[in-house]
Structures are given as structure tokens and as C-alpha cells.
Amino acid sequence: MTKFTRRKFILTASAATAASFLVHGCSSGNNATTEVDSATAVNLSPADTPEVTTAKLGFIALTDAAPLIIALEKGFYKKYGMTDVKVEKQASWPVTRDNLELGSGGGGIDGAHILTPMPYLMSLGKITQQPVPMYLLARLNVNGQAISVANTYKALKVGLDSTPIKQAFAQAKAGGKGDLKAAMTFPGGTHDLWMRYWLAAGGINPDADVSVVPIPPAQMVANMKVNAMETFCVGEPWNAQLVNQNAGYTALVTGELWKDHPEKAFAMRADWVDKHPKAAKAMLMAIQEAQRWCDKAENKEEMCEIVSQRRWFNVPAKDIVERSKGNIDYGNGRTEQNSPYLMKFWADNASYPYRSHDLWFLTEDIRWGYLPADTDTQAIIDKVNREDLWREAAQAIGVPAAEIPTSTSRGVETFFDGVKFDPENPEAYLKSLKIKKV
């Protein structure tokens, strides 16, 4: 069993970022808040009035945080009675974790835009000082991440198949290059699992042939520029920024690994939700409405202009907008227009937190030793996944029945290499994988 203590995580990240410098992206447009109360406040009955009107949420500067930001900027929180919601930037996923462990009463936060496995790892006490019960209330998006590679490997045409880079890693090590690094954002998190799946599918052992290290998203491009890593997996806009600065290229977008894969989540401390169930429902309603707004083609430009501002991402809007529309310049001569692998916030049930998807993440964390093999996955999913609250909120804002899944499982999932994950038999999936720790 692997347990990443806070000290070990910080030391690992610090060593990997020793040669890095911070990225200071240009702000696009007005830096002032652009909050627009375009949402008309609903007349809440006394039975539906939130117990409190304030909550503190955290986000990382990634495009898939947009629903939390848009819900604030467009007045959706206020619409449902949450008149004093604060959405605060976090420096990294470890900081998000620490602030959730503190809670707003201790100077931290109540909920967050978060890597899907983290609420589970926190609830199990694997990445916190003690178990911190969490509820996963919604999926924020599917797709929208990428694995980028240093220009050093461009001639190898490394793409969805990682095999060509295996020999290059071996030769580099033999030539004395030393420790080769593949970066992700948090051990056991989504980017870690995409990176590991991609490497292992090409015969590269991520625990032996390369060092998989955590780096905060906003520092990925800076580290690639100073040759501190060979490859990284992160969400947008950092892959697009890498290409725009000609500092590397995109080998693949993660939807190519697994089409419409689950990614970030909206999660809150369980004690906050239990104490304020009406407020939690109101927050969920606002975020669902924001997800529907973000997915409309006519809103993409405005969404990107808003989140690019200094108070949010502090990057040029041009680094965000094209991939948000599904227009991908991979940086190696390959371009795609209207890609089916674009980030989705609502379409195709993107927001619904399928229990079967949470099971895949837990199974992968078992695969790589972040969780013990005897973890009672169904029991922890029963505690953490609150798809029941998602349904209540969706019905309350008038989501058509056709847009509300009838099953908590999306069924058998198929990956790019032909491997299948049957949520009815996760053990068979684990046994089929050649490279693993378990």
C-alpha cells in the first residue's frame, strides 16, 4: 500500500521543480470582475430556502473549473439563494486537499473543483492526516486533458502509441541523462492515471523506466522549457500554451485514450452538506446550470474571455478558446477541427457522476498501489458518490428526463488499446493488465 504523506509529496514536487520558473501569462482584457446577474432569482419557498447563503469553493486554473467560475460570474449561485459564494484560486492539488481538510471554519474551503479520485483518497485517509469524509456531487466534465511531449521526441512521431518513446528513454538513460521525468499533477489523480495508462500500454513501466512526478498545472510549461521533464499530462489551457509557445507538442488528447472519459468533479465536505442540505442542493443547481451554459457553442468565446482574466487563470484567451471549441493544433503538423474529443461539461451526460466511473478510478488506484487490493470499493462508493443529490438538483432546475441517466453505470468501457473495463467484474480488468503493482 502506498500512502503519500504531505511531507513526501512536497519534497517530491520540490525536487522535480528545482529548475523551474513560474509562468506569468498575459491577462486578456479587463481584469475587473465581470459578474453579470443575468440569472433571474427564483422565488424560493421557505422549504427550499438555503440554511446559509455563503460557501467557500476552491479551483485550480484549468478550463474544467469553468462551471464554478461561470456560476459566480453569471449570478447562478445568487439565483438559487446562495448570495455570498466565494470561489478562490488554489496553488496546487495538495493545497486544495489541505484547505478542504481545514474546512472554511478553519480558514480553508467547503468544496472544490477537484480530481475525481481525491474525494475518495481523502475519505479513506490516504492523503490526509485523518479520514476526511467527502461527497462527490457532480462530474464537472469529460475529456479535455492531454499528454504533451518535449520537442526532443518530435522526430519519433510519438502519439497515441507510446512505444517509440520506450527505446528513446532507454537510450537516454544509457547515455547518462539520468532520471527521466513524466509529470502529472497529483499521485493517484486523473492525470497520473492517464499518464500511467498511456506509458504502460506501450510497454513502459511508470515505476521503473521513468519517474512519474507531481508538478502543479501552471508550472508544466515552465518546466518543459528548461528540459526538466520529457512529457506531462495536464488539463487545458497548459497543453495549448505549450504549443503556442513552441515549447513542445501534444502527443494525444486523453479522449483518444478513452472517449468521453470522466475527469474533474465537484465535491464538498460531507459534514457541510449534511449540515446544509438545502444550500448544497442550491450550489449543485447553480453549477449544473453553469455547465449547461458552458456547453453551448454560442457561449464558448465569452466563457474563455471570462476565465482568462487575471483573477481566474491569468492566461491569454487564445490559449483556451480553440481547444474549447474542439479545434486542436497538436503542434506537430497535425490539426483537428470539431474534434469529437473536446471537453464537454453537460452534453452526453458529462455532468452525471456515474458510480461505474468512480469504480474505474478506484480500480486503477489499486493497480498502482495507492489503495490496498482488499479495498471495499462498493462500500466507499456508497459513502462518497451522491448521484442521488445530482438527480434531485437536475429535476429541480427542470432538466428534461431524457438528460437524466436511468442507470448508475455507463456499462462496459473500451480503451484505445482494446482493453475493456466491465464494472460488473473489475477483477478481470486488473488481471488483464500486464504492467501493474498489485
N, C-alpha and C positions, 0 to 999 in steps of 0.2 A: 504494500500500500504506500502511495506517495502522499505526503502531506506537506504542502508548501507553506512554511511559516512566513509571516510578514517580513522578518529579517532576511530569510533566504531569498525571497522574491526581490527585495530591494537590492541586495548585494548582487544577484544575478543580473538584474536590469542595469545596475550601475556599471558593472564590468563591461557589459555589451555596448553601453553608450558613452564610454570614456572619451572616444574620439569624435563624438558628435557635436553639432551645434544646433541651436534652435531655429526653426523655420519661422520667419515673420512674414506671413502673407500680406498682400495688399488688401486693404478694405475696398469693397466696391460700393460706391455710392454713399448715401447718408449713413453716418454712424449712430444717429439717434434712434431711439426705439420707434418702430413703425407700427405699434399696436393699433389695430383697426377694429373697432367694435362693430363689425359687420354682422355679428350674430345677434339676433333679437332675443333678449332674455325671455325665457319661458316662464309662465305663471306656475310656480311650483306649489303643490298642495302642502299643507302642514305635514302630511305623512311622508312627503318626498323631500322636504327641506333638509339640506345637509346639516349634520350636527355641528360642524365647524366650517368656516369659509376659507381657511388657509391651509396650505400644504407646501412642503419644500421638495422639489424634484431635482435630480441631477442628470446631466447629459455629458457625453463626450462629443467632440467636434467631428462628427461623422454624419453623412447625409441621412442615414436611417434614424437619426434623432429628430428629424424634421417634424413629425406629428406632435411631439411635446412642445416644440417651439411655436408651430403654427397655431396650436390650441390656445397659446397665450396671445400671440400677435393678432389673431383674428377674433379674440373675445369669446372663444368657445367655453373656456372654464367659467367665465362670468355668466354666460348664458344659462348654465346649469347650477348657478348659485355659489360657485367657488370663486369668490371675488378677489381673493388675495393669494393666488398661487405664485410661487417663486420657482423659476427654472434656472438652475445655477450650473455653470460650466465646471466640470471636474478635470483635473490634470491627467488622470490615468484611470484604468480599471481598478488598481489597488486603492486609489483614493476614493473611488466610488464605493468600493466594498467597505472601507474604513468608515466613511460617512454614513452608510446605511447601518453599520453596526452601532454607531453612536446614536442614530435617530435624531430628529430635529430637537428633541428635548435636551440632547447632549451636545448641541451645536452642529449636528450633521443633517441628514436628509431623511425624508419619509419614503421616497420611492425613486425610481430611476429608469432611464433608457439603459439597458444592460445586456450583456452577452447571455444568451438563453441558459447555458449551464450554471451560471453564477448563483442564481437563487437556490438551486439545488445544492451546490457545494457549500453555500452559506448555511442552509438549513441543516445540513449534515455536520456542520462544524469543521469542514475540511480546509477552509481558507480563512477562518475567523478564530478569535480567541476562545469562543464557545459557540455552540449552535445558535444561529440567529434565524428563527422561523420567518420564511418569506412566502409571499403569494405571487405567482405568475398570473397576471390578469389579462394580458393580450400579447400576441406576437406583433411586433411593430412593422416587420417587413419580411419578404422573401427575396432571395437573390441580392445582387448589388455589391458583392465583395470581389476581390481579385487577388491573384498571385502575380507579383511582379518580379522581374529578374534583372540583374545587373547587365549593362551593355556588353560586358566581357563575354557573355554567353550567347550574344545575338547570332553569331555565325552558326551556332549549333541548332538554331531554329527550335529552341526549347518551347514547347507549348503544352497542350493538354497531356501529352505523354512526357513524363519527367525522365524517361530512360536515358536520353542523350546527356543529361547533366551528371548522371552517375559516374561515368568514366572521367568526366572533367573534374569532378570533386576528388576522385581517387588520384588523378594525375597532379592536381594542385597540392594535395597533401604530400604526395611523394616528392614533389618539388620543394617542399619546405614551407609552403604558405601558412601552415599552422592550422589553427582552429577555424573551420569554415562555419559561418553562421546563417541560419534561416530564421528570420524574425517573424514573430506573431505578437499578439497584444496581451495575452494572459494565459497561463498554463491551464489547460482543460477547457478553455473557452472556444468559441466557434472558430476563430482564425487559426488557433492552434490545431484544431481538428481538421480543418480544410487542408492546412499545410501538411500535416502528418498523412492524411489520406492520399494526397497527391504524390508525395515522396514515396510512400510505401507501395503504391500502385505501380511505380516504376522500378521497384526493387531496391529502393534506398531506405535503409533503416534510420529513422529520425533520431534514434537514441545511440547510434554507433557511427554512422557515416557522416554526420553533420551535427552541429549543436543548434538545437531549436531554442531560441532565447526570446524573452519578452521585452518589447520596446513600446512606449506609448505611441498611439497612432500619429500624432502630429510630428513625431521625431523620425518617422520612417524615411522620408525623402532626404533629410539631412544626413542620416547615417549611410544611405546608399551613395550619396555624393562623395563621401570620404572613404568609400570602399570598406565600410565596417561590416558589410553583410553581402551575401550572394543573392539572396532572394527574400521577399517578405510577403506576408498575407495580411491585408487590412481592408477596411471598407473605404468607400469614397468619401472625400474627394482626393485622397492621397495618391492613389494609383494614377489618376488623370493628371495630377500635378507633376508626378514623376515624368510622365510622357511629355507634358507641356514644357518641362524644363530640360528635356533630352538627357535625363539622368539615368534612364533605364527604360524597360518596356514591360508591357503586360503579357505574360505568357498565356493566361486564361482568366476569364471571369468565372466565379465559382458556380454560377448557374450551369456552366458546361460540365462541371463535376457531377452535379445533381440538380436537375431542372426544378425550379421553384422550391429550392431548399429553404427551410426556416432559418432565421438569422437572429436579429435582436428581439428583445422582449420589453414589455412594460411590467415592472414588478414593484411591489411595495412591501414594507414590513408587515407581517401578519398581524402583529398587535395593533398597528394603526388601523388596518382595515376592520379588524374585529371590533375596535372601539368606535369607529366612524363608518359603519357600513353604507349609509346614505351618501356620505361625502366620497367614499371610494367609488360608488356607482356613478356619481356625478362626474368624477375625474375620468372614469372609463368612458362615459358617454361623450365627453368633450374630446378625448383622444381618438375615439372611433370616428367622430365627425371630422376631425382634422385629417385622419387617414384617408377618408373618402375624398376630402378636398384635395389633398396632395396627389392623389392618383389621377385627377382629371388633367388631360393634356393641356387644356387652356390655362391651368394654374402653375405649370412647371416653371415657367420663366420667373413668375413672381415668387414662388417658393424659394428658388435659388437665390434671387436677389435678397430676400429676407435673411436666409440662413447664412449668407456670405458676409454679413455685416460684422463689424468689429466685436460687438457684444456676444456674437454667436460663434462663427467659425473663424472669422478674420482671414479669409482667403478670397481671391478673385472669383467672381461668379462664373467666369468662363471655365474654371476648374471643376465646376459642379454640373452645369446645365446640360451639356451634351450627353453625358452618360445617364443623367436622369431621364433624358428623352429616349434612351436606348441607342444612341449614336456613339459608337465606340471606336476610337483610334487606339489601336494596340501599341503603336509606337515602333512596330517592326515591318511596316508596309501593309499590314492587314487593317482593314476598316470594316465596320458593320453598321448598317443603318437599320433603325427599327428592330433592334435585336430582341429576340424572344426572352433573353436573359436579363432584361432590365429590372431594376428594383421595383417591386410592387408593394404598396402599402395596404391596399384593400382588395384589389382585383384577385379573382381566383382563390378566395378565402385566405388571403395573405394575413389578415389580422387574427383569425381564429387560432387559438393555441391548441393544436391537436396534441392529445396525450401521446399518440404514437410517435410524434416527432421528439417529444421530451424523452421518450424511451430510447430513441436512437442516440441522443446525446449522452445519456447515462451509460448506454452500452459502449460507446466509444471511450468514455472516461474510464470504464472498466478495462477496455482493451489496452489503454496506455498506462494503467497503473495509478490513475488519480483516485479511483474508487476501488475498494476490495471486490473480489469476484463474487462474494456472497451478499452483496448489497441487495436489499429488498427493494427493487426498483418500483414495483407497483405500489408499495406502501408509501414511498416518498412522493411519488407522483400524485397519489390520493391527497397528500397533505399540501403540496405546493401548487399544483395546477388547478386554477379556479375558472375553468371554462364555463362553469355554471353562472358565474358572475358576468362573464363576457356575454352570454346569451341574454341575461336579464337586461343589460345595458343596451345591447343591439335592438332588442324588442322595444325598449323604452324610447329610442330615438326614431323608431319607425322603419328599421331595416326590413326590406321585403323578406318573407320567409325563404324565398329561393336563394338568398345570400347568407343564410344561416345553416351551416352544416348539420346534417342529421346524425352523423356518427363522430365519435371522438377519435377515430382512426382514419387516416387517409389511405390505408391499405398498404400493399407491398410497394416498396420504393426501389427503383433501379438506378444504379450509379453508372458513370460513363464507361467503366471497365467491365460492365456486365454483372457485377456483384449485386445481389438483391438483399434487401432487409425486410423480413416479414415480422411485423410487430407481434405476431402470434408465436414467433419462435426466434427470439433474439439469440439464443444459444447457438442455433445453426449458423447464423450470420457470423458470430465470433469464431466458430470453428472453421469457417470457410476462408478466413483471412490468414495469409501466410506470415506476415510480419506483425507482431504484437508483443506485448509484455505479459499479458495474462496467461 
